[in-house]
Every structure is written in C-alpha cells, then in structure tokens.
Amino acid sequence: MREKIKKDNPGISITEITKKAGEMWKEVSDRTVRNFLIYIYIYIYIVHSISKS
C-alpha cells in the first residue's frame, strides 16, 4: 500500500503516507477487515508453530 501511495504522490512525507494509509483503511468494509485479521492470525499461528519445531 505504501508503494502505491508513494507512486501516486511523489515526494510525499512519511507522515503523509501514514495519514493516507489510515484514510484508505477507514474506507475498507468491516467484512474485509475481519477477513484480513483472520488471515493474519492464521499466519502468526503457523509461523509460531513452525518456529517451535
């Protein structure tokens, strides 16, 4: 997401990138956010399980 923001807004500061990313995140539907979080939790679980082995 950051790369797209930087590409669309050359010379943008890190602070502005963060603000724009926050604005984009607010526009995402609740269902999409929920699915994203589920995938993140699964990924963390798998990585944690592998690292214990």
Backbone bond lengths (Angstrom), bond angles and torsions (degrees), N, CA, C in turn:
res aa  C-N    CA-C-N  psi(-1)  N-CA   C-N-CA  omega(-1)  CA-C   N-CA-C  phi
1 M - - - 1.440 - - 1.530 109.97 -
2 R 1.337 116.14 -41.88 1.465 118.91 -178.96 1.519 111.65 -60.92
3 E 1.334 115.96 -40.92 1.463 119.54 -179.39 1.530 111.02 -62.08
4 K 1.325 117.02 -39.68 1.464 120.54 178.49 1.524 110.47 -65.13
5 I 1.332 116.77 -42.70 1.465 120.79 179.05 1.526 109.69 -62.79
6 K 1.346 117.12 -44.57 1.465 120.95 179.64 1.525 111.07 -63.90
7 K 1.332 116.64 -39.45 1.462 120.78 179.76 1.529 110.78 -65.73
8 D 1.335 116.31 -42.07 1.464 121.05 -178.67 1.523 112.93 -76.25
9 N 1.341 117.38 -18.31 1.464 122.22 -176.37 1.530 109.95 -135.44
10 P 1.336 117.87 74.07 1.467 120.21 -178.06 1.536 111.41 -56.91
11 G 1.327 116.13 138.32 1.456 120.77 177.68 1.514 114.58 80.72
12 I 1.314 117.77 7.09 1.463 121.56 -178.24 1.531 109.72 -69.94
13 S 1.325 116.64 144.21 1.467 120.88 179.73 1.529 110.20 -79.32
14 I 1.321 115.52 162.02 1.466 120.87 178.65 1.527 110.17 -60.63
15 T 1.322 116.60 -38.98 1.465 120.82 178.92 1.521 110.98 -61.18
16 E 1.319 116.42 -44.22 1.463 120.51 179.91 1.530 111.51 -68.12
17 I 1.330 116.75 -35.12 1.472 119.83 176.29 1.522 109.23 -60.41
18 T 1.334 115.93 -45.17 1.464 120.83 -179.99 1.522 110.94 -62.19
19 K 1.327 117.26 -42.23 1.470 121.00 178.81 1.526 110.95 -62.77
20 K 1.329 116.33 -45.53 1.467 119.72 -179.92 1.524 111.24 -64.95
21 A 1.330 116.94 -39.82 1.468 120.35 178.15 1.524 109.72 -62.47
22 G 1.328 117.27 -40.36 1.462 121.44 177.06 1.518 111.76 -62.30
23 E 1.325 116.37 -41.90 1.464 120.56 177.97 1.530 110.53 -63.23
24 M 1.330 116.33 -41.76 1.463 120.13 179.48 1.528 110.38 -65.47
25 W 1.335 117.15 -39.33 1.465 121.92 -179.16 1.529 110.22 -64.14
26 K 1.339 117.44 -37.58 1.468 121.07 179.87 1.524 111.84 -64.59
27 E 1.333 116.71 -26.73 1.463 120.93 -178.59 1.532 112.98 -81.45
28 V 1.324 117.05 -11.56 1.465 121.34 -178.35 1.529 108.73 -74.62
29 S 1.326 116.32 139.58 1.463 120.47 -178.60 1.525 111.17 -67.58
30 D 1.329 115.84 155.81 1.466 121.37 179.15 1.525 111.28 -59.21
31 R 1.308 116.47 -38.17 1.470 120.40 -179.59 1.531 110.65 -63.74
32 T 1.318 116.68 -42.58 1.459 120.84 179.00 1.521 110.70 -64.81
33 V 1.317 117.09 -42.05 1.467 121.27 177.88 1.523 109.74 -61.68
34 R 1.307 116.91 -45.68 1.464 121.53 -179.96 1.530 110.46 -59.93
35 N 1.333 117.26 -45.85 1.467 120.98 178.55 1.524 111.43 -63.20
36 F 1.319 116.64 -41.24 1.462 121.19 177.96 1.523 110.60 -59.83
37 L 1.320 116.94 -45.61 1.464 120.86 -179.67 1.526 111.52 -65.31
38 I 1.320 117.03 -38.16 1.469 120.29 177.06 1.527 109.94 -60.94
39 Y 1.327 117.03 -46.31 1.465 120.24 179.03 1.527 111.61 -62.08
40 I 1.320 117.08 -39.87 1.469 120.80 178.73 1.523 110.11 -63.24
41 Y 1.334 117.54 -46.43 1.469 120.83 179.65 1.530 111.24 -61.52
42 I 1.325 117.14 -41.37 1.466 120.58 177.94 1.529 109.90 -63.32
43 Y 1.318 116.99 -44.91 1.462 121.33 178.99 1.528 110.83 -59.19
44 I 1.324 116.99 -46.96 1.467 121.09 179.69 1.522 110.32 -61.83
45 Y 1.321 117.19 -42.43 1.466 121.17 179.04 1.529 110.69 -60.25
46 I 1.330 116.46 -45.96 1.465 120.67 -178.97 1.525 110.65 -64.80
47 V 1.316 117.41 -47.50 1.467 120.58 179.98 1.519 110.34 -61.18
48 H 1.310 116.58 -42.98 1.465 120.53 179.28 1.529 110.67 -63.80
49 S 1.323 117.13 -41.75 1.466 121.59 179.31 1.527 111.32 -63.70
50 I 1.316 116.54 -41.63 1.465 121.05 179.93 1.527 110.58 -67.30
51 S 1.322 116.41 -40.92 1.468 119.34 -177.22 1.527 111.95 -68.49
52 K 1.329 117.98 -23.29 1.466 121.59 177.40 1.523 111.28 -74.79
53 S 1.330 116.68 -25.05 1.477 121.20 -175.49 1.511 112.13 -72.00
